[in-house]
Amino acid sequence: MSISVEMAELPAEIVARGPGFLLSSVMDSRPHAAHLTFEVAAQGEQVELRAAAGRTARANCSARPAVTVLWPAVEAGGNSLIVDGEARLDGDEYVIVTAVNAVLHRPAPVA
């Protein structure tokens, strides 16, 4: 089950969680995960996440800008934060992700 996160609430959710995983895809569609620390900027309903990223993540974001950022649950039974967005490069070191959608996702059931 997913719970929608309003864009106005998203910056506080991100700041409370610390570093997250930028999920992008390489040329052959395999996923690539990069553990990054994001700066958050919000203006009205627009939320942007900015992070220094490595060569592979930057190349992926440039070629295939649809990305996801994931913050796993920090405590047992907690929700993960999943943000879908559009990425663009900022200079030679940074990636900026404009959030399109965000949800809190429940943990998997324990067997």
CORLINZI-V531764 format. One record per residue. N is the residue number from 1. RES is the residue in one small letter. SS is DSSP state (H for helix, E for strand, C for the rest). D_FIRST is the distance of its C-alpha to the first C-alpha in whole Angstrom. Layout:
[[N/RES/SS/D_FIRST] [N/RES/SS/D_FIRST]]
This chain:
[[1/m/C/0] [2/s/E/4] [3/i/E/7] [4/s/E/10] [5/v/C/13] [6/e/C/16] [7/m/H/19] [8/a/H/21] [9/e/H/19] [10/l/H/18] [11/p/H/22] [12/a/H/21] [13/e/H/18] [14/i/H/20] [15/v/H/23] [16/a/H/21] [17/r/H/20] [18/g/C/23] [19/p/C/24] [20/g/E/21] [21/f/E/21] [22/l/E/22] [23/l/E/21] [24/s/E/23] [25/s/E/25] [26/v/C/29] [27/m/C/31] [28/d/C/30] [29/s/C/27] [30/r/C/26] [31/p/E/23] [32/h/E/25] [33/a/E/24] [34/a/E/25] [35/h/E/25] [36/l/E/26] [37/t/C/27] [38/f/C/26] [39/e/E/28] [40/v/E/26] [41/a/E/28] [42/a/E/27] [43/q/E/29] [44/g/C/27] [45/e/C/24] [46/q/E/25] [47/v/E/24] [48/e/E/25] [49/l/E/25] [50/r/E/28] [51/a/E/29] [52/a/E/32] [53/a/C/31] [54/g/C/33] [55/r/H/35] [56/t/H/32] [57/a/H/29] [58/r/H/32] [59/a/H/33] [60/n/H/29] [61/c/H/28] [62/s/H/32] [63/a/H/32] [64/r/C/28] [65/p/C/26] [66/a/E/23] [67/v/E/21] [68/t/E/18] [69/v/E/18] [70/l/E/16] [71/w/E/16] [72/p/C/15] [73/a/C/14] [74/v/C/18] [75/e/C/17] [76/a/C/16] [77/g/C/13] [78/g/C/12] [79/n/C/10] [80/s/E/11] [81/l/E/12] [82/i/E/12] [83/v/E/15] [84/d/E/17] [85/g/E/20] [86/e/E/24] [87/a/E/26] [88/r/E/30] [89/l/E/33] [90/d/E/34] [91/g/C/38] [92/d/C/38] [93/e/C/36] [94/y/E/33] [95/v/E/30] [96/i/E/28] [97/v/E/25] [98/t/E/24] [99/a/E/20] [100/v/E/19] [101/n/E/15] [102/a/E/13] [103/v/E/10] [104/l/E/9] [105/h/E/6] [106/r/C/6] [107/p/C/9] [108/a/C/10] [109/p/C/11] [110/v/C/15] [111/a/C/17]]
